[in-house]
Every structure is written in structure tokens, then in C-alpha cells.
Amino acid sequence: MERKPTRNDLTEQQQAALRFIAGYLRDNRIAPTIAEVAEELGTHFASAYYQVNALERKGYVRRTPSAHRRMEIVRQPDTEPGANPG
């Protein structure tokens, strides 16, 4: 069941996933796996996969489909699409 979007158009789960991904990228210089996102969120793999797909669809992250652990943050919740996340 999807929760109501916040003012930034992200659900609480999506915000938590985005924060985790950003922190993981900062600390490890590589993206987390979906399994690691699921573990952090305390949810199932399928739910984490759904959240990451939603982040990509909404323009917050970009993934390289053919490359393992290739994900980047392209927008923070308070920025417009295409703006430099800093």
C-alpha cells in the first residue's frame, strides 16, 4: 500500500530510500544493492525495488541498467529536475 506523497512528491519510504542511497554513495562511492536498500528500510526486496523504481521514474535517481551498483542522485527533494544536486 502506497503512502500519501509529501510536498516533494515522495512518500516517506521513498524519502528514506533516497536518504540511504545518498549516504551510501557518499560513504562508499558505490551505490547500494536493492537488497541493502531493503535491509535499511526494513522491508522486502520487492518493496525496495518498487521504491527505487519510483525514485527513478520521478527523476531523483538514475540507474545504468546493464551495470551492477550503478546509480546516481540526480535531484534532491527540494530541487527541480535537471538542477545540479550540489
C-alpha positions in Angstrom: 0.0 0.0 0.0 1.5 3.3 -1.1 1.6 6.2 1.4 0.5 9.7 0.7 3.1 11.8 -1.1 4.8 14.6 0.8 5.1 18.1 -0.5 8.1 17.0 -2.5 6.0 14.2 -4.3 7.9 11.5 -2.4 6.4 9.0 0.0 8.1 8.5 3.4 9.6 5.3 2.2 10.9 6.9 -1.0 12.4 9.7 1.1 14.1 7.2 3.4 15.4 5.2 0.4 16.8 8.4 -1.2 18.5 9.4 2.0 20.0 6.0 2.4 21.2 5.8 -1.2 22.7 9.3 -1.0 24.5 8.5 2.3 25.7 5.1 1.0 27.1 6.7 -2.2 28.8 9.4 -0.2 30.4 6.9 2.3 31.2 4.1 -0.1 31.5 5.8 -3.6 29.3 3.0 -5.0 25.6 2.5 -5.0 23.9 0.1 -2.6 22.2 -3.0 -3.9 18.4 -3.3 -3.8 18.9 -5.9 -1.0 20.8 -3.3 1.0 18.1 -0.7 0.5 15.5 -3.3 1.6 17.5 -4.1 4.7 17.9 -0.5 5.6 14.1 0.2 5.1 13.2 -3.0 7.0 11.1 -4.2 4.0 11.1 -6.9 1.4 13.3 -6.8 -1.7 10.2 -6.3 -4.0 9.2 -3.2 -2.0 12.7 -1.7 -2.1 12.8 -2.4 -5.8 9.5 -0.6 -6.2 10.7 2.4 -4.2 13.9 2.7 -6.2 12.0 2.4 -9.5 9.7 5.2 -8.3 12.7 7.4 -7.4 14.0 6.8 -10.9 10.6 7.5 -12.6 10.2 10.7 -10.6 13.7 11.9 -11.6 15.6 11.6 -8.3 18.0 8.8 -9.3 19.4 7.5 -12.5 20.5 3.9 -12.9 22.5 2.2 -15.6 20.5 -1.0 -16.4 23.4 -3.1 -17.6 25.8 -2.2 -14.7 25.7 -3.6 -11.2 25.6 -0.9 -8.5 25.4 2.0 -11.0 23.1 4.6 -9.6 23.5 8.3 -9.1 21.4 11.0 -7.4 20.3 13.5 -10.0 17.9 15.6 -7.9 17.2 16.2 -4.2 13.6 16.6 -3.0 13.9 20.4 -2.9 15.4 20.9 -6.3 13.9 21.0 -9.8 14.5 18.2 -12.3 17.8 18.8 -14.1 19.2 21.1 -11.4 22.6 20.2 -10.0 22.1 18.4 -6.7 25.3 20.1 -5.3 
